[in-house]
Amino acid sequence: MTVLNAARRSADLTGLFARADPVDVLVIGGGVTGVGAALDAATRGLSVALVEAHDLAFGTSRWSSKLVHGGLRYLASGGVGIARESAVERHHLMTTIAPHLIKPVRQIVPDYGDLGTGMLVRAGFLAGDALRRVARTPAEVLPGPQRLSPLEAVAACPTIRRHGLRGAASTTDGQLIDDARLVTAIARTAAGYGAQILTRVRVVRAGGDGAVVHDEIAGREFSIAARSVINATGVWAAGLDQTLSIRPSRGTHLVFDAAAFGNPTGALTVPIPGSTSRFVFVLPEQLGRVYLGLTDVDAPGSIPDVPVPDRSEIDFLLDTVNTALAVPVSSADIRGVFAGLRPLIASASRDGSSLADVSRRHDVRVTDGTMVSVIGGKLTTYRRMAQDAVDAAVSAARLPASACVTASVPLVGASASGPAWPGLPESLVARFGAEAPKVVEAATVDDPLAPIADGIDVTRAEVEFAFTHEGALTVDDVVHRRTRIGLVPADGERVRPAVGEIAARMMNGVG
């Protein structure tokens, strides 16, 4: 059963207490790689428990650019292997695993007559399309490069600078409706295969044979015995395995009303001066927003639960994008900011090297007999990271498991054909796919299709569904991770009373 809620959590905890034998795999970390590992292990017939100290997608997995990209930027530095792996994983996601959550977005690079930049961009886009063909992704799913006229470029990105505009180079890539929604869908699918998904369970200490954990809700400590343990805690991985060396990198995004950029339909893509592989993006997003990102700066020191960008990153993004805009945007236009820490592998680079030179490959390491740590990587390749981690756990613990099948396992709500459901908001269908009718049919709240607040296209039914089916336990879980309303703090505060009323109703067992 793919339902995650307070009752399921309680039942799974009770089952762990009563269990006489160890679980085959204990996964630590509820980000995209952790839930991916739980799904991979469960679909191989293994018993699985996953523990997460906070909520699903609490860490890095909710702070991405929401892109499922084909690895084009890695070709510029000779990373053919990781570029190909990214394209293959994008193919699986867009054709089988989560086609309902990912749509093509056209990336648009305005042409102002710089021949050198133009040639590099066109060559890169052709190479990216070659990767698409290698991965066998149909052009109907991910259309290829196109040359846009000045009128077409302005139509897609209305606020770009028109003086000297000769047109634009364009290609497409995959765009998630939301990264945290992907994590939730993977976790629910894993639960459907029998995995125990336990949020608010913090690891006190762990080894290859299990962990001592603390139930943050009940306030009690207990042990979980396991035949193998997968450390999928991302930037926090060295806290469980001190043999690891991680170099965190911070990526920052700014949130604007879409109207500030003329309600774009394409992703304005602006080359960063002096780089052949880095750009800033203006990405059209759900809830009437655009995200401007992203930075890539060292983030040494202690690792915060919620990273905060510095002023220089904000200025860098504004200054770079304004080179391509007719009317500049300023700090006064910003509605919100968010930043995430990438768990880069420190040993992959020389001391003092640029972050652009640090490999985005992932690595899997086994310590303490059957303690498997998976580090590095990126959101697009989470499935492959999970597969490699489970392969290592199976080998180290000699677990009786079948082969990996997750490349062909669709997530809850998956529907490649995109059926229409008359009467349902397009935004709801974009977030839930084939489950959209179920969200409404399962609702017990009054006015289920009414917005949770004026001007916000999240329905009351979706908020209830977050508590009854998606594992939300608090108002913050809904505002910041199931809906992303909280990316604009003023909107988050505005919906909090209405979300709180539904939360109280659900937690009191009404409905």
N, C-alpha and C positions, 0 to 999 in steps of 0.2 A: 504494500500500500504506500503510495507516494505522499501521504499526508504527514506533515511535520507540524506539531503544535505542543502545547504544554502537557497535554495528556500523554501523547506519544513519548515525549521526553521522560516523563515520570515512569512510564511502563518500561522503557528501555533501560533506565537506571536500575529499576527493580530487577530486571532480567540480568544485568551485569552482576549485581550483588549475589543473586542466587546461582550464578553460573559456577559449575564445579571445575570445568576445564578452562584453560586459557583461550582467548580469542586468537584466531590465526594472525590477524593483522590489527594492530592499534595504530591509527593515524593521528598525529598531533598537528593541528592547524586546520582551520575552516576556510581558508582562501581557495582560489581556483585550483591550485595544484593538490591541496589536501582533499577536497571533495572529489577531484578527478581520480586520485589514488583510491579513495573509498569505493567509487563506482567501478573502477578497473578490477579491484580485488573481489568485490561482491559478484561481479559478472563472471568471474572465474570459479565461483562456487566456494569461496573462502568466507569464513565468519569475520566480520569487520566491525570495529567500533571506532568512531572519530570523536575526538574531544577538541573543543575550541574554547579559549578563555573568555571570549567576548561573544560576538554574534557572527553569523556567516558573513563573509566578505568584509570583516571589520578592518583589515589592514590594507596592504598594497592593492589587492584585487578590486577595490572600488575606486581607486584613484587614477585609473588609466585614461587614455584618450578615447576609449570605447571603440577602438579600431581592431579589426582582425585582418592584419596586413600580411602581404606576401613576401616580406623580407627584402624589398627592393634596396633599401639603404645599405644593406650588408654587402651587396655586390660591389659597391664603391670601394670597400676596404678589402675585397678579395674573399669575403665570407660566402663562397658559393654553397657550401654545405648547409649552413644555417638558413640561407635564403631559400634553398630548395625545400628544406624541412618546413619552413614557415608557409610556403605556397601549398605544400601537400596538406598541412594541418588546416589551413584556411579552406581548402577544398572539402575536407571531411565536414567541417563546421557548416559550410554554406550549402552543401548538398544533402547531408544526412543527419548530422548531429543536432544542429540548431538553426535550420533555415528560417524558422519563424522569428528568430531574434536578430538576424543579420540581413542587411540589405546592402546593395552596392551604393557607394557614394562617389560622385565624380570629383576628383581632385583637379583643381584648375590653377595652372601657373601662368600668370599674365606675361605677355611678350611685349617688352618695351624696347626691343632692338638690340639687346646684348647678345651678340652672336655666340660667344663662348658659352654663356649660361644656357642659351636656347639649345645648342647642340648637345650639351650634357644632359639636359632634361629630356629631350627627345630620345636620345640613346638609352637613358635610364628607363623611360617608359616602355620602349621596345623590348628591353631586356626583361622588364617586369612582366610583359605580356608573354614572353617566351617561357617564363616560369609558370605562368597560368596554364599554358599549353602542356608543359611537362607534367604538371599536376593533374591534367585532364579536366580542368574546370571549364564547363561550356561557356561560350561567349554570351549565351542567354542568361546565365547566372551572373557573370562578371564581364560586362562589355569591355572591349579593348580600347586602345588609345584613339583619340580623335583630335583633329585640329579645329579649334573653335574660332569663328569670326569675332571681331570686336563686339558686335551686337549680341552674339550668343554668350560671350564671356560676361558682359554686363548684365544680361538677363539672369544668369546663374548667380552672380556676385555683384549686386547692384551698386555697392559703394566703392568699387575699385576705381583707381585713378584712370581717367579716360584720356588725358593728354598723352600723346605718343603711343597709345595702345594699338598694337598691330594684330591683336587676337590673343589666343592662349593655347598652350599645350595642355592636354588633359588625358587622364586615364581613370580607372575605377579601382576601388579597393573595398573590402568588407567593413561595414560599420554596424556595431552592436547597438540595439536600442538602449542597452545599459549593461555594464560589466557585472554589477552586483546581481542583476536578474539572471545572468548566465550562471553565476555561482549557486544561486538558490535553485535553479532548474537542475543543475548537476546533482546537488545534494538531495533533492527530492527523488530524482531518478535512482540514485544510489539507495535511498531508503526503500524504494519499491523493490529492489533486489535483496533487501534484508539487512542493509547496513544500519547500524545504530548511530545516529547523528546527534551529538550531545553538545549543545552550546552552553556557555557559562559554566564550564568545567575546566578549571585551570590546572595545569601540570605543575606539581611541586618539584618532582625529580623524576627522571626517566632513565632507563637503560634498555639493553636489548631484550630483556625478558618482561617488559611492562613498565608501568608508571604508578607513582603515587599522585593522586589528583585531589582537588578540592572543589566540591560542589558549591559554586558561588551563591546559589539561591538558598539551599538548605543549610549552608554553613558547616558542612561535614567533610571530613577527609577519608578517603578509602583507596584501596589498591586495585589496579586492573592488571591481571596477568595476561601476557601475550607471547605468542611464539615468535613474533617479529614486530618491530616498531618502525614506523615511517615518520621521520621528522620533516614536516612540510611547513615549517613556520617562517619561511622566507627570511626577511632581514633579522629576525630573532633566532635563526637556526643555531648560531654559535652559543646561545645561552643553554642549549641542550647538549651540544657537542662542541667542546672547547677546542677540538682539533681543527675546526673550520675557520677559515679566514674570509670575511665578507667585506666588500667595499661598497657601502650604500651610496646610491646616486639619487638625487632628488629631482623629480620632474613636476613642474608647476603648471597649472592651468588657471585661466581667468574666466569667469562666467559673466555673460552679457545677456540682455534682452536681445532676441533675434532682430528686433526693429532697429537696433543700433547699427546693424550691418545690412539693413534693407531686406530682412527676411530671406537670406540666401538659400538656394536649393543645392548649391555645390559647395565644396570645401576649398576656400581660397587658400592657396599654398604658396608661401613666400620663401624663397631661398635665403638662408642665413649667410651674410657676407663672409667670404673666406672659407666656406665649407662646400664640399662637393656632394655631401650626403645628408645634410641636415636642413630642415625647413621648419617654419612655424605654420600652424594650420588654424583656420577659422572654420570650425566644424558645426554645421547645423544639427541641433539636438532636439530631443523631446521637450515638452513643457514650454515651448516658445523661447528656447534659449540657444545661444551659441557658446562654444568653448574655444578659447584661444590658448594654444599651447604649442610646444612645451619646452621646458628647460632641461638641462642635463648637467647638474653641478654636484660636486662632492658634498657629502653630508656626514662628516666624521662626528664622533662623540656618541653620547647616549642616544638610544633610539626611542622617540616619542610614540605614543599610541596614535596621535593625530599630528602628522608633520605640518609645519607652517612655513610658507615661502618667505624669503627676505625681499626687501624693497628692490634690490638690484635685479632680481628675477622678473618682478612685475614691470620695471622700467624697460628691461631688455625685450620682453614680449610686446609691449606697447610701441617701443621705438622701431622694432623690426616690422611689425604689421603695418605701421603707419607709412612706411615707404611705398606701399602699394594701394593706399586709400586716398580717395578724393577729399574726404573730410576725416581728419584724424579722430581717433577715439582717445579718451583720457581716463585717468583714474576715477573721475566723477561718473563715468559710464559703467564701471564695474559693479556687478550685483553680488558677486561672491568669488571666492578663490578656493582652490584645493591643490594639495600637493601629495605625492606619493613617493615612497622610497623603493628603488629597484635593488634587489639583492644580488649585485654583481659579485663575481668571484675574484677576490683580490689577487690570487696567485696567477690569474690570467693576464696580468699586465706588469710592466716594469714599474718600479717605484717612480712616482712623479709623472707618469704618462698621462696623456689626455684620456678623459672618460670615453671619448669617441673610439679609442683604441682598445677599450676593455671588451672582451668577448661577451656577447649576449647568449652564448651557448649555456646549456645547463650541465650540471655534473651530479653524479650519484656516487655516494661514498658509504662504505659499510664499516662501522666500528662496533666495539663491544659485542662481537659475534653476530648479532642479528639486528643491530640498530642501523637503519638506512636513512641517510640524510640526502635530500634532493635540494640543490641550491642553484642559483642563477636562473637563466631562462626568461621567458616572457609570457604574457597572457595567451597569445596566439598558439603557442606550442605546449600549453598545459597538458593536453592529452598524451602527447609523447613523453613528457616529463613523468607523468603519472605511470605510464606503461613501463618506463625504464626503472622507476622506483619499485614497482610491484615485482617486476622481473628479478630485481636484486634481492628483494625480501623472500621471494619464493625459493631462489637459489640458496641464499644464506641459511634459511630455516628448513630447507628441504620440505616445503609445503606441497601437498598433493593438489595442484591447480591446473586448470585447463589453460589454453593459450588466450592471449588478449583479444577481445572482440569489440572494444569500445569505438573503433573507427566506424562500426556499422550499427551502433546503438543510438537511436534517436532519444532526445531528452523529452521530458513531459511537455506537451504542447506543440511538438514539432509537426510542421506541415509544410512541405515544399511547395505545394500548389497555391497556398495562400487563399483559401476559400473565403467568401464574403458571408457575413452573418448580418442580414438586414436588421436595423434597429440597434446594433451595438456600436459604440463609439470606435472610430478608427484607432484612436490612441490605445484603447483597451485591447483591441485585437493585436496591435503592434507589440504589446508587452506580454500577451499570453498565448497568442497563436490559437491552436485548436482548442485550448482550454478556456477561451474567452466566454463561450456560452455557460460553461460550468461555474465560472466566477459569479455570474448573475443568478444562475439557478440555485446555487448553494447559499445565496445571501438571505439573511433574516432581518437585516437592518431596514428601516424605513427609507423610501426613495433610493433604492440601490444604485440607480444610474445617475443620481444627482452628484455634482462635483463636491469634493470634500470642502472646498472653499471657492468663492467666486474667482473666476479667471484661471483656475488650476484644473487641468483636464484629468485628474485622478478621481475616480468615482468612489462613493462610499462602499460599494460592493468590493472593490479592490482592497480597501483598508481592512474590511472584515476578513477577506480571503487570506491576507497576510498573517493574521492570527490563527485562522482555522486550518490553513493548509501549508503555509510557507515558513513556519517556525518562528515568527515574530513573537517576542515575549514582552516587549516594552514599546512605548510610544516612539522612542528614539530609533528602534529597529525599523519601524515603518517610515518615519520621516527621513531618516538618513540612509537607509539601505534597501528597503523594498520599493520605495517610490522615488527617491532622490530629490524630493521637494526641498530638503534641507540644504542643498547646494546653494540656494539663495536664502541666507539666514532670515530675512524678513518674512519670506513665504513660510519657512519652517515654523516660525513663531505664530504666524497667522492660522495655520492648520492645527496646531497642537491641541487646542481645546476640543475640536471635533474628533480628532484621532483619539484623544484621551477618553472621550465618552464611549466610543466603540470599544476601545481597549478594556474599559471597566466592565462593559457588558459581556465581552467575551471571557474575561478572566473570572467573572462571577457565574459563568455557565448559563447565561441567558441566551435564548435563541436556539 
